[in-house]
Amino acid sequence: MSTQAATVDPTYGNWRRPRRPGLGPFGLVGTIGVFGGLVFDLIISLISLPFTLIIVVIQLFLLLPLAVRTQDGRNVYQLIAVRIGWSRRKAKGATAYVAGPLSQRPGGSFRPPGLLSRVKVMEGRDAYDQPFGVLHHRGRNLYTIVLGCEPDGGSLVDPEQIDTWVAGWGHWLARLSNEPNLRGASVVVETAPDTGSRLAAEVLPRISPDAPAAARAVMEEVVERYPTASSEMHTYISLTYGMPPGQKRKSEDIIADLAVRIPGLLTGVVSAGGGPASPLSAERIAEVVRVAYDPAVAGDVLEARAAHGGTGLDWNDAGPAAAVEKTNAYQHDSGVSRTWMLTVAPRGTVRAQVLRGLLADAPGTRRKRVALLYRPIDPATSARIVEADRRAAQFMATSRRGMVQARAAHEVRATEQTAVEEATGAGLVEFSLMVTVTVDSDADLDDANTTVRNLLAGARLLMRPADRMQAAAFSCTLPAGILPWEYTLVPRELKEAL
């Protein structure tokens, strides 16, 4: 009797939401306000008891909104701030954008709007003499390079190979924590129905004029019908670097510094299953942004690249002719988009194929982009965060009488595992996920919303629409290096304290 060992399908997980410092639902600011208010009330009570009651009512009115939170951790003040910001932008007319000859811009250019309006694009050459584009975010003095790759598919691949790829990706992320001056990274997976331009450019010129009529008819029918059942997928990795405070460097020196780093970054992407990888030129970046704003020109862009080797598109012409931001959608040229933001990551462990449905082409949509945003944390800060989370989890597990709750016990095990992995060289990164779906008109948004909800259920994700900030969220899912935490009016440290 022979036995065959069952193949073990690896599982992944152990991510945790950053613990908010403070007492219960209050953040650090709220906790300081509570204890400070108690001390102040005791002092005032020695003078006048009625006046103390009035002060207590005012304190409750100010502090209770800090304790009421949504599922993703936002308090009432943060919700009000979003609505006030939307009302101010709408009153100023900042939710509408017009470019080209009819706009007030000199030269009639079509520069991308919003967070991309102040971006300047430069170009350099890496160690392999490949051109690569550099996006300079002048408002924040950030520099972004974009890598393009074609990941190997997961079909007919052994679980051991998938586990090796995941380990390679983990090592690559850990390397980002040690990358000098790196502010963040994003991985954008874009899918769209196949236009058929590439297939036609490859097949039709190769048909012999002397071929039988039946053979020619078969090949032409294949070229015509095959794209209706297929899709195209592109993967981009954006890396955004910042300059140390007070340090001024020439653009040529920064481009030369980034050129040295590109070969090592590409090697890590390939070892993680990224397939053939190369940096994107300035023209290629402009093409990606142009197609995102106007999906109807996707076929024209592919045809121009196939016929002439490029489009000659410049960054100043990569934006839309007109765009209007609505409460729950973003209308731009030939498309209407809606973006969702991650609320809760999957609890527990997941399989390697958990995001396959979300990353695949969605029927009924013009384009879909899934963006994973990473904020690497330096090793010194990582060790401090890990130890603080470990102590907090142990305190919460031992502070209750009787049996320890299952969730508290799981929290202890998760923090212990994180501490061991960090001590052995693993990196610590904060991550989020955003999804943008583009359709033809507003009437198709409801169907797209249902499609996304079904995909999120299969991926075990909870997401919410980026209402009243759709334009900014749309820019964050483009491979242009927009990092949300770098563009907030309130400093990130203060937001975490809230």
C-alpha positions in Angstrom: 0.0 0.0 0.0 1.5 3.3 -1.1 0.8 6.6 0.6 1.2 10.1 -0.9 2.0 13.1 1.2 -0.6 15.8 1.0 0.7 19.1 -0.3 0.4 21.8 2.4 -1.0 25.1 1.2 0.8 27.8 3.1 -1.1 30.5 4.9 -0.1 34.1 5.5 -1.1 36.8 8.0 0.0 38.3 11.3 -0.6 41.9 10.3 -2.0 44.1 13.0 -3.6 47.5 13.1 -1.2 50.0 14.8 -2.3 50.4 18.4 -3.5 53.9 19.2 -1.9 55.3 22.4 -4.4 56.4 24.9 -7.2 55.4 27.3 -9.9 53.2 25.7 -11.3 54.8 22.5 -9.5 58.1 23.3 -6.3 58.8 21.5 -3.3 60.4 23.2 -4.8 63.9 22.9 -8.1 62.8 24.3 -6.4 61.0 27.2 -4.5 64.1 28.1 -7.7 66.1 27.9 -9.5 63.7 30.2 -6.9 63.7 32.9 -6.1 67.3 32.5 -9.8 68.1 32.7 -10.2 66.1 36.0 -7.4 68.0 37.6 -8.8 71.3 36.5 -12.3 70.3 37.7 -10.9 69.5 41.2 -9.2 72.8 41.5 -12.3 74.7 40.2 -14.6 72.8 42.6 -12.8 74.4 45.5 -13.9 77.8 44.3 -17.5 77.3 42.9 -19.5 74.0 42.5 -22.0 75.4 40.0 -19.3 76.8 37.8 -17.6 73.4 38.0 -20.7 71.7 36.6 -20.7 74.1 33.7 -17.1 73.3 33.0 -17.8 69.5 33.1 -20.6 69.8 30.6 -18.3 71.8 28.2 -15.6 69.2 28.6 -18.0 66.3 27.8 -19.2 68.2 24.8 -15.6 68.6 23.5 -14.2 65.2 24.5 -17.1 62.8 23.6 -16.5 63.3 19.8 -13.0 61.9 20.3 -14.5 58.7 21.8 -17.1 58.0 19.1 -15.3 56.3 16.2 -16.1 54.7 12.9 -15.0 51.1 12.0 -11.8 52.4 10.5 -10.9 54.4 13.6 -11.9 58.0 12.6 -13.5 60.2 15.2 -16.2 62.7 14.8 -13.8 65.6 14.5 -12.1 64.0 11.5 -15.4 63.3 9.8 -16.4 67.0 10.3 -13.0 68.1 8.9 -13.5 66.1 5.7 -17.0 67.7 5.2 -15.7 71.2 5.9 -12.8 70.7 3.4 -15.2 69.5 0.8 -17.5 72.5 1.3 -14.7 74.9 1.0 -13.3 73.4 -2.2 -16.8 73.3 -3.7 -17.4 77.0 -2.8 -14.1 78.0 -4.4 -14.8 76.0 -7.5 -11.8 73.8 -6.9 -13.9 70.6 -7.7 -14.0 71.5 -11.4 -10.9 71.5 -13.7 -10.6 72.7 -17.3 -7.4 72.6 -19.3 -6.3 73.3 -22.9 -6.9 76.4 -25.0 -10.1 77.2 -23.1 -8.4 77.3 -19.7 -6.5 80.1 -18.0 -3.2 78.2 -18.2 -0.5 79.7 -20.4 0.2 77.8 -23.5 -3.0 75.7 -23.3 -1.4 72.6 -21.8 -3.2 69.6 -20.4 -1.3 69.1 -17.2 -2.7 66.6 -14.7 -4.8 68.3 -12.0 -4.9 68.2 -8.3 -2.0 66.6 -6.4 -0.2 66.1 -9.7 -0.4 69.8 -10.8 3.0 70.7 -9.4 4.9 67.6 -10.6 7.9 68.1 -12.8 9.1 65.2 -14.9 12.8 64.6 -15.6 14.7 61.7 -17.2 17.9 59.9 -16.6 19.7 56.7 -17.6 20.5 53.8 -15.2 23.5 51.5 -15.2 22.1 49.5 -18.1 21.7 52.7 -20.1 17.9 52.4 -19.9 15.9 55.7 -19.7 13.9 56.2 -16.6 11.6 59.0 -15.6 11.8 60.9 -12.3 8.8 62.7 -11.0 9.7 65.7 -8.8 6.9 66.7 -6.4 8.0 70.3 -5.9 5.5 71.0 -3.2 7.0 68.3 -0.9 10.4 68.0 -2.5 9.9 64.3 -3.2 11.3 62.3 -6.1 9.6 59.2 -7.6 10.8 56.5 -9.9 8.5 54.0 -11.5 9.3 50.3 -12.3 7.2 48.2 -14.6 7.1 44.4 -14.4 5.2 41.4 -15.6 4.6 39.1 -12.7 4.6 35.4 -13.2 1.0 33.9 -13.0 0.0 31.7 -10.1 -1.7 29.0 -12.3 0.0 25.6 -12.4 2.7 26.7 -9.9 3.7 24.6 -6.9 2.8 26.0 -3.5 6.5 25.8 -2.6 7.4 28.2 -5.4 4.6 30.6 -4.4 6.0 30.5 -0.8 9.4 31.3 -2.2 8.1 34.3 -4.1 6.3 35.5 -1.0 9.5 35.2 1.0 11.3 37.1 -1.7 8.7 39.9 -1.6 9.1 40.0 2.2 12.8 40.4 1.9 12.3 43.2 -0.7 10.0 45.0 1.6 12.5 44.6 4.5 15.1 46.1 2.3 12.9 49.2 1.8 13.1 49.8 5.5 16.9 50.3 5.1 16.6 52.3 1.8 18.1 55.7 2.5 15.5 58.6 2.4 12.7 56.3 1.1 9.3 57.8 2.1 7.0 55.2 0.7 6.2 52.8 -2.1 3.2 51.6 -4.0 2.3 48.7 -6.2 -0.4 49.4 -8.8 -2.0 46.5 -10.7 -4.0 47.9 -13.6 -6.4 45.7 -15.6 -8.6 46.6 -18.6 -10.3 44.8 -21.5 -7.9 44.0 -24.3 -8.2 46.5 -27.2 -6.8 44.0 -29.7 -4.2 46.5 -31.0 -1.2 44.4 -29.9 -2.6 41.2 -31.3 -3.4 42.9 -34.6 0.0 44.5 -34.8 1.7 41.1 -34.3 -0.5 38.9 -36.5 -1.8 40.9 -39.5 1.6 42.1 -40.8 2.8 38.4 -40.8 0.0 37.1 -43.0 1.4 36.2 -46.4 -0.3 37.8 -49.4 -0.2 34.3 -51.1 -2.0 32.6 -48.2 -5.2 30.8 -48.9 -8.4 32.8 -48.5 -9.7 30.4 -45.8 -6.5 30.7 -43.7 -6.6 34.5 -44.0 -10.2 34.6 -43.0 -9.5 32.4 -39.9 -6.6 34.6 -38.8 -8.6 37.8 -39.3 -11.5 36.4 -37.3 -9.1 35.4 -34.5 -7.8 39.0 -34.4 -11.3 40.4 -34.3 -12.9 38.1 -31.7 -10.1 37.2 -29.3 -9.9 40.5 -27.5 -13.5 40.4 -26.5 -12.7 37.5 -24.1 -9.3 38.7 -22.9 -7.8 41.5 -20.8 -4.5 43.2 -20.4 -2.8 43.6 -17.0 0.1 46.0 -16.1 2.0 46.2 -12.8 3.8 49.3 -11.7 6.0 49.9 -8.6 6.5 53.5 -7.5 9.3 54.4 -5.1 9.2 57.9 -3.6 12.3 59.4 -2.0 12.6 62.6 0.1 15.6 64.9 0.8 16.8 65.3 4.4 15.6 68.7 6.0 18.0 71.5 5.2 19.9 69.6 2.5 19.9 71.0 -1.0 21.1 69.0 -4.0 21.1 69.5 -7.7 18.6 67.5 -9.8 21.5 65.9 -11.7 23.0 64.6 -8.5 19.6 63.2 -7.4 19.0 61.5 -10.7 22.5 59.9 -10.6 21.9 58.7 -7.1 18.6 57.1 -8.1 20.2 55.5 -11.2 22.6 53.6 -9.0 19.8 52.1 -6.9 17.6 50.9 -9.8 19.6 47.7 -10.7 19.4 46.4 -7.1 15.7 47.2 -6.8 15.0 45.4 -10.1 16.9 42.3 -8.9 14.7 42.1 -5.8 11.5 42.4 -7.8 12.6 39.6 -10.1 13.4 37.3 -7.2 10.0 37.9 -5.8 8.3 36.6 -8.9 7.9 40.0 -10.6 9.1 38.6 -13.9 10.9 40.9 -16.4 11.2 44.3 -14.8 12.5 47.6 -16.1 12.2 51.3 -15.2 9.6 53.4 -17.0 10.7 56.3 -19.1 9.1 59.7 -18.8 7.1 59.2 -21.9 5.8 55.8 -20.7 4.7 57.4 -17.4 2.9 60.1 -19.2 1.1 57.5 -21.4 -0.1 55.6 -18.3 -1.5 58.7 -16.7 -3.1 59.9 -20.0 -4.9 56.6 -20.5 -6.1 56.6 -16.9 -7.8 60.0 -17.4 -9.1 59.2 -20.9 -9.6 55.4 -21.3 -10.9 55.9 -24.8 -7.4 56.7 -26.2 -6.0 53.4 -24.9 -6.2 51.8 -28.3 -4.7 54.8 -30.0 -1.7 54.8 -27.6 -1.0 51.1 -28.2 -1.3 51.5 -32.0 1.1 54.5 -32.0 3.6 52.6 -29.9 3.4 49.5 -32.2 3.7 51.6 -35.4 6.2 54.2 -34.3 7.9 52.8 -31.2 6.4 55.6 -29.0 3.8 58.3 -28.8 6.0 61.3 -28.0 3.6 62.2 -25.2 4.8 64.8 -22.7 3.8 65.2 -19.1 2.2 68.6 -19.9 -0.3 66.8 -22.1 -1.0 63.8 -19.9 -3.9 65.3 -18.0 -7.6 65.5 -18.9 -9.3 68.3 -20.8 -11.9 68.6 -18.1 -12.6 66.9 -14.8 -15.3 67.3 -12.2 -15.1 65.9 -8.6 -18.4 64.8 -7.1 -19.2 63.6 -3.7 -18.9 59.9 -4.5 -17.3 59.9 -8.0 -14.7 61.6 -10.2 -15.7 62.4 -13.8 -12.8 62.9 -16.3 -12.8 63.0 -20.1 -14.3 59.7 -21.3 -14.7 58.0 -17.9 -16.2 58.2 -14.5 -14.2 56.7 -11.6 -14.9 55.7 -8.0 -12.2 54.9 -5.5 -12.5 52.7 -2.3 -10.1 52.8 0.6 -9.2 49.9 3.0 -11.0 49.9 6.3 -10.1 46.5 7.8 -7.6 44.0 6.6 -8.5 40.3 6.6 -8.5 38.8 10.1 -6.5 35.7 10.8 -4.6 34.0 8.0 -5.2 33.9 4.3 -4.1 31.9 1.3 -1.8 33.1 -1.4 -4.7 33.5 -3.9 -6.8 35.7 -1.7 -6.5 38.7 -4.0 -6.7 36.9 -7.3 -10.4 37.9 -7.9 -9.8 41.5 -6.9 -6.8 41.8 -9.2 -8.4 40.2 -12.2 -10.3 42.1 -14.9 -13.8 43.1 -13.8 -16.5 42.7 -16.4 -18.3 45.9 -17.3 -15.5 48.3 -16.4 -13.2 50.3 -18.6 -10.2 50.1 -16.3 -9.5 49.0 -12.7 -6.5 49.7 -10.5 -5.6 48.1 -7.2 -2.9 50.0 -5.3 -1.0 48.7 -2.4 0.6 51.5 -0.4 3.6 50.8 1.8 5.3 53.1 4.4 8.5 51.4 5.5 9.6 52.1 9.1 13.3 52.4 9.9 14.8 49.5 12.1 15.2 51.7 15.2 11.6 52.8 15.2 10.4 49.3 14.3 12.1 47.8 17.4 10.5 50.5 19.6 7.0 50.0 18.1 7.2 46.2 18.3 8.2 46.2 22.0 5.6 48.7 22.9 2.9 46.6 21.2 4.2 43.5 22.9 3.9 45.1 26.4 0.5 46.6 25.7 -0.8 43.2 24.5 0.5 41.4 27.6 -1.0 44.0 29.9 -4.4 43.8 28.2 -4.3 40.0 28.5 -3.4 39.9 32.2 -5.5 42.9 33.4 -8.8 41.0 33.2 -9.8 38.6 35.9 -10.9 35.0 35.1 -10.2 33.4 31.7 -8.2 35.3 29.2 -10.3 36.2 26.1 -9.5 34.5 22.9 -8.8 37.7 21.1 -6.4 38.9 23.8 -4.6 35.6 23.7 -4.3 35.8 19.9 -3.0 39.4 20.2 -0.2 38.2 22.5 0.8 35.4 20.2 0.8 37.9 17.2 3.0 40.4 19.0 5.4 37.7 20.2 5.8 36.4 16.6 6.2 40.0 15.3 8.9 40.7 17.9 10.8 37.5 17.0 10.6 38.2 13.2 11.8 41.8 13.7 14.7 40.7 15.9 15.8 38.3 13.2 15.9 41.0 10.5 12.4 41.3 9.2 11.2 44.8 8.2 8.1 46.6 9.6 5.9 48.4 7.2 2.5 50.1 7.4 0.3 49.2 4.4 -3.1 50.1 3.0 -5.0 49.3 -0.1 -7.1 51.4 -2.6 -9.2 50.3 -5.5 -10.3 52.6 -8.4 -12.8 51.5 -11.0 -13.5 53.5 -14.1 -16.7 53.1 -16.1 -18.3 54.9 -19.1 -21.0 56.9 -17.3 -22.7 57.6 -14.0 -25.3 55.0 -14.8 -22.7 52.3 -14.7 -21.4 53.2 -11.2 -24.1 51.2 -9.4 -23.1 48.0 -11.3 -19.4 48.7 -10.7 -20.2 49.2 -7.0 -21.9 45.8 -6.8 -19.0 44.2 -8.7 -16.4 45.6 -6.3 -18.5 44.6 -3.2 -18.5 41.0 -4.5 -14.8 41.1 -5.1 -14.1 42.4 -1.7 -16.1 39.7 0.0 -14.0 37.1 -1.8 -10.8 38.9 -0.7 -12.1 39.2 2.9 -11.5 42.9 2.8 -13.6 45.8 4.2 -13.4 49.0 2.2 -15.3 52.2 2.1 -15.7 54.8 -0.8 -13.4 57.8 -0.6 -16.4 60.2 -0.5 -15.6 63.9 -0.7 -12.0 63.2 -1.7 -12.4 61.2 -4.9 -10.0 63.3 -6.9 -7.1 62.9 -4.4 -7.9 59.2 -4.1 -7.9 58.8 -7.9 -4.4 60.3 -8.0 -3.1 58.0 -5.2 -3.9 54.9 -7.4 -1.8 56.2 -10.3 1.8 55.1 -10.5 2.9 58.7 -9.9 4.3 58.4 -6.3 1.4 60.2 -4.5 1.7 59.1 -0.8 -1.5 60.1 1.2 0.4 60.7 4.5 2.7 63.2 2.8 -0.2 65.5 1.7 -2.3 65.8 4.8 -2.8 69.3 6.3 -2.6 67.8 9.8 0.8 66.3 10.6 0.8 62.5 10.6 2.1 62.4 14.2 -0.8 64.5 15.4 -3.4 62.4 13.5 -2.0 59.3 15.2 -2.3 61.0 18.6 -6.0 61.8 17.9 
